[in-house]
């Protein structure tokens, strides 16, 4: 005789949360949701709670998928937060990436209410979330883990129980540290190849067959070729994960010099307005297409006498970054030898919602970037 499925409350309908909650509904779980922006729940055929507290009162297991420590704190303990509606015997699972220290603190505070807590961040981006093939990295009591395993089986292809509270978060930082460094190297390799005159397509073919090939390289290569970068993993989240990894390394005494350098690069890129772009953002100058990443995205201070400017509502590439990549920019006469080239570029900008950022000194094109925002 099959057991009745527990009622699940889901909070966070961003890039990852929406397909994950949809998979639980498809598997027959009774799911209710809460999200700051109610319209994001429109595609889900399930109840919507007006507050996290109201959601907590009506379900057995609460799953949160929000982006950072502050958001998780607000969802749990802010006005009308989950804690206000929780009671003994319920379970809270955090599947977002927050610091191990905060994970342990939240588990302690919720535990005082008689609530079981698991930190269960995931490895994988939008496609694995949609396909139900994520890796799920769990920290918390074995009894709660065993009870929630059927839920994890719907959401992922494999689950790892790393130990007590915060250990899932530590595992996530370790794997994302490697992910970011791998993509940093891929971006820099392609920029170097393009700058030295290599055929970028051939270079990507070679990398795909070399010892450095990996699933994430294979996943991002088509985006580089197509110069299409939907935000499967926004750069701001990678910057945040690097900051958390550096902090965890400092607390534990681990030496992570490459990670510290990458953290600075990603942090600068985020400050330069690239946080809402995919981790492998692209640039397109005339008929030449080049990927840009990490330090290549960073605008040198007052590069070419310019400073980055952007509105509060619309993020765009920093003005000096493309000029810096091309060693001083691309003169319009060289970039657009035929008027048709310019027409084609403008059509691409309009079709893909690209935003020409600026024309710099002496007619230099210094920035073209995707202006599509995908906030949680």
Secondary structure, DSSP 8 states (H G I E B T S, - for coil): -------EEEE--SHHHHHHHHHHHHTT--EEEE-SSGGGGTTS-SEE-SSHHHHHHH-SEEEE--SSHHHHHHHHHSTT-GGGT--TT-EEEE-S---HHHHHHHHHHHHTTT-EEEEEEEE--HHHHHHT-EEEEEEE-HHHHHHHHHHHHHHEEEEEEEESTTHHHHHHHHHHHHHHHHHHHHHHHHHHHHHTT--HHHHHHHHHHSTT--HHHHHHHHHHHHT----SSBHHHHHHHHHHHHHHHHHHT---HHHHHHHHHHHHHIIIIITTSBTT-EEEETTEEEE--GGGG---TTGGG------SS-----HHHHHHHTTS-EEHHHHTSSHHHHHHHHHHHHHTTEEEEEE-GGGEEEEEEE------
